[in-house]
């Protein structure tokens, strides 16, 4: 249950940040596009301005898609349930868990004799 809750919490946080970031970025891109268009038209013709802005947006879009594909947030593994009757703490290192498991197995074996 904790695994699912952590995964949903991470997804909701990520979706909220993406939405806010995209909204603010769209407003900024609109202003920058108008400013770049006005500058490029004053320096050259409208066709050159359109090609430059189109190429810039295409390049930026491809870079962002590349970043989105390469960065996956780590998802915590579901916690393993300890065996019944075991006093092993799941937060202990695996070597310590093995030692405690061995001690319990040895003591239960000597108690059965």
Secondary structure as GFF3:
##gff-version 3
##sequence-region A 1 113
A	DSSP	alpha_helix	2	43	.	.	.	ID=ss1
A	DSSP	alpha_helix	46	70	.	.	.	ID=ss2
A	DSSP	alpha_helix	94	112	.	.	.	ID=ss3
###
